[in-house]
């Protein structure tokens, strides 16, 4: 910037004002500075800018799997909000290992992020406390564990209760619960909603019908085959997440079982039969999280941690009536 200022015979501050589009710079001065920038091939030093401001112009996003349509939608909406505010995003896909998430997230935070939107994994996030005083951190989809932090989540209990009750209303009993990692906070809440619907219908809860680790077609097929051999064979399936539902869809037709899934997914409305889902809004979750970060930045202080739970609704299609 000093080189540009010297070539254009202006101050360094004027160069900064021109680069940032300040309308109060005269046309003649702007033309001289822009000419000098072009001649010297000037680009801003983002590292120097980070040193001056205390943070970079980047929002970090941490999700378990960027290929998953749900998490991809969260990341996309965060990016859209960030670009409206003139910032870019840096996304990391951390898998299911809490240690891997900590390493990846702390590597991001060390870059002096303007803020972080995070889908947490694991059962302890207290390690983030030391970063909170300098960086706004917002959790989406799942709440932080052992850490006071702002979060935006769906009503998992009510959604699972709604989806299970819908199958019961169609006359399907008993109902199996299919999920992935049953220890996740979202899964725990959805299992509770599923159980509440079962017991409210007058049926007895049967933990043999709660199936975890369904994260592949083969796992789904194996679980269904095992249930077929049980005396308490299910009359329908409630699937706790979109990834599990997508694993079930190709193999479920063989067993002729009705299905309701928690979370919509691409082509759910066009497969045969089309899949009834408890619809979430991951784009809204991501947008709310990003906007909260910018509100904190505008106040130049961390906002008080709070949680917001979004309502979910049933999207009825054909799979609950077969």
Beta strands, then each sheet from edge to edge (+ up, - down):
strand 1: 58-63
strand 2: 88-93
strand 3: 115-118
strand 4: 136-140
strand 5: 150-154
strand 6: 175-178
strand 7: 210-211
strand 8: 236-239
strand 9: 258-262
strand 10: 276-279
strand 11: 307-310
strand 12: 313-315
sheet 1: 2+ 1+ 3+ 4+ 5+ 11+
sheet 2: 7+ 6+ 8+ 9+ 10+ 12-
end
